[in-house]
Amino acid sequence: MAGGAGFAQRLSAYLLAHFKADLPRVIVFVPTSRVAARVRAALATEIVGVLPAVLPLKGNGELADLLGFERAGCVNASAARIEIFQVLKRLGSSDGEDGAAPMEIPTGERLWRRVDGLYRMLDRLALHGLGVADLRRSVPPNMVGLWDQQADLLVQVAAHMERWLARRGEVLPGAAERRVLVQAGEILAQPECGWIPVVAGIVDAGSKDVKAELGVLRAAAERGVVLVPELGPVTAGLVEELEAALEVPAVRLRMETAQTLRGVAAATDWDEAWMAALAVRRYMSTEQPAGSKGTVGVVSPSAEMLRRVAGILATWGIVAPVRGDMCLDKTPEGRLLLAQDWGLKGGRAADWLVLLDEFAGEEFAAVKQALAVLADQSAWLEQDDWRALMALVLGETMTPVAPVSAGVILLGPLDARLMDFDHVIAAGCLEGVWPALTQDAWLSEPHLRALGLADSARSALLAGTEFESLVHGGSADVLLTRSTTQGGRDMVASRFMDGLNLTDDRELTDALGALHGKDDNSGEPLGMFMPLGDLWPKRWSASFVEAMLACPFKALGERILKLEPLDPLVPGVDARMAGLLAHRWLEKLGARQQTHGLKEADAWVAELLEVGEMELRKEPPVIRAVWRSKMKKLAPALVARWLADARPVAAVEKRLSKPVGRAAITATADRVEQEAGGGQVIIDFKTSTPPSWSSVMSGERPQLAIEAWLADGAVAGLEYWHLRGYGTSPLSISRAGDKKSPTVEALVAPVGDGVARLVETFDEGQTFPAVPDMAGGGLLATGHCERCQLAGVCRRKVAAHV
């Protein structure tokens, strides 16, 4: 291999040097099944006869069979999910679970995501031998808010599932795996055991003896050998912890850094995907010198990045499997179900039928009918059966899977760990991506540490070992890619790149520049046009005007065609929901102030909190947990500001309108206060960071200026009130005309002509470019394109890169 021997080759050489006479009695444990296959292949080229057993360090049936004991009976994954679904339904009903008060449980697709998240968390706890008693005992006393609620839900579901599994005499797969690993460790530790255990490539000892693999590791340290790769400083630190846990030193396998180590920085994450794809095409090109082509591994923690690269490669006829598998079907219904993993595993037809009962759409009626017939026959649907059923029932032609291009694979870091390729492209080398800034959906950081599970700090260390295995894993050529911005935010290079001597890959930078320059059709309409007839918007709100200025494609998609993104995988604090809550809260208070005037401070604070509590009752637990504490900080700050300004409330949620051409420009002012001199002050409440006054002046964020223009000269002041709700300044106010910010008159002056030009430009049936002003720093500079939920269907990508 051009880059020197990889982990599999070095491990094979070690086994032949130290255990050649005993190879049939050696059992080798490695991190993954991919590495195991590589090691077996390397050994097969060197010896003829019985190979050692090479297995991933997992408590599967293969290990149990090899050591001669039975694996505990596992519950069917679909049946367990269905039971969790039933529990959540009861928790959300008036009956509750175990007499508990009803909980607010999501519905539809979000409910199934919650089910799947709970199942995976319970299985993870079972793998580490943790149950309900451990969860309750380890709750940190200072846990409050969201984590309390999530952990409480987890405990209630876990308690029910423990009883349910006990009645069935079954265990979760994680518990079965733990039992196999523990029993395997006990057997291998016995002196009379005929197997010689060798553990290679495992560097994580876990913490507090919860790691099920520790028994096998200790047996290997006593009766065989523990081999660890020399990769880098992060891995070295974890190896020291492992040796302390085993109380014996591990044997080091010396690894080599890539002969060629290059780096490249792209402007955006989309450009980074294009650079990674261009690198693959370069390595696979027939113009490359003989012997330089070979296996190419594209590795990234970001599944979105891998999908983007795969999509770009497909346009060039390079079909690369993502994470070792291909996209299975192209029907919308199939994607909806497959995205939740229900279609990625086998399951009884009856289980599928129960799952589909939550989907009430007519498009699923035929699927349900077909499943009912199969359920009567006790049919079991495997992956291929499911795809065939979807194609048959929906009457859609399935897109055939193209043959995979030899030598190219797209993987996550865990799958790629200790794998050696001729060429490695590590994409997404950014802080927040590699390592990821993740928080467990169910347990807080203190709770995870109390249970002995990996918290975010330890997860970052493990991500470091995966990164180091790519750079020092024996591959000939390694390319590290990153983006300087993502979603309009400046990004920082990954900490794991520190100290690496990287050569700048100017060839890729030039190739991307040529691609942009050659095919940038930003001035061509490409058939994009405003809708006709009743679909053409007759009322243009201030927010719609702002959206049209940012991107007409996105504005039409969301506002006219009503396209909506899928719910997030992990429900969180939705910014829009939080904004609506805050506006309802202050609208009701403003109406009372308009009627009764200002009271004493304490009375207004109490009334604010009372109204806030009434509004919070309508919100899901996540919003309640976050905004209850915010309201407690905001209430006295708001009252203090109102009393200091002493401006009567002139209007709340005041509607404004003015005709422009064939359209009516409309807006709603959050709050209007009357100044002593007769002018009015329009206040815009913001729960997120308010726009800068320069962006209002430039027309990027003109909403407040439009409101002032619609008020016809009666406005003396414009203010943004930022409802932060935390820290020493829970409320901050920004006023037009303060310091160096533009005056109200300067902000309002260009609005009339600008709105008239906009309405004329986007009149009924008018065409417009799919790619606005990229060279002049338009959408890409503002970050709209990178944040846009419609990026997958936008013609901008086609226009720029065909």
Buried (B, 14 or more C-beta within 10 A) or exposed (E): BBBBBBBBBBBBBBBBEBBEEEBEBBBBBBBBBBBBBBBBEBBEEEBEEEBBBBBBBBBBBBBBEEBEEEBBEBBBBBBBBBBBBBBBBBBBEEEBBEEEEEBBBBEEBBBBBBBBBBBBBBBBBBBBBBBBEBBEEBBBEEBEBBBBBBBBBBBBBBBBBBEBBEEBEBBBBBBBBBBBBBBBBBBBBEEEBEBBBBBBBBBBBBBEEBBBBBBBBBBBBBBBBBBBBBBBEBBBBBBBBBBEBBEBEBEEBEBBBBEBBBBBBBBBBBBBBBBBBBBBBBBBEEEEEEEEBBBBBBBBBBEEBBBBBBBBBBEEEBBBBBBEEEBBBBBEBBBBBBBBBBBEEBBBBBBBBBBBEBBEEEEBEEBBEBBEEBBEEEBBBEBEBBBBBBBEBBEBEBEEEEEEBEBBBBBBBBBBBBBBBBBBBBBBBBBBBBBBEEBBBBBBBBBBBBBBBBBBEBBBBBBBBBBBBBBBBBBBBBBBBBBBBBBBEEBEBBBBBEEBEEEEBEEBBEBBEEBBEEEBBBEEBBEBBBEEEEEBBEEBBBBBBBBBBBBBBBBBBBBBEEEEEEEEEBBEBBEEBBBBBBBBBBBBBBBBBBEEEBBEBEEBBBBBBEBBEEBBEEBBBBBBBBBBBBBBBBBBBBBBEBEEBEBEBBBBBBEBEBEBEEBBBBBBBBBBBBBEEEBBBBBBBBBEEBBBBEEBBEBBBBBBBBBBBBBEEEBBBBBBBBBBBEEEEBBBBBBBBEEEBBBBEBBBBBBBEBBBEBBEEBEBEBEBBBBBEBEEEBBBBBBBBBEBBBBEEBBBBBBBBE
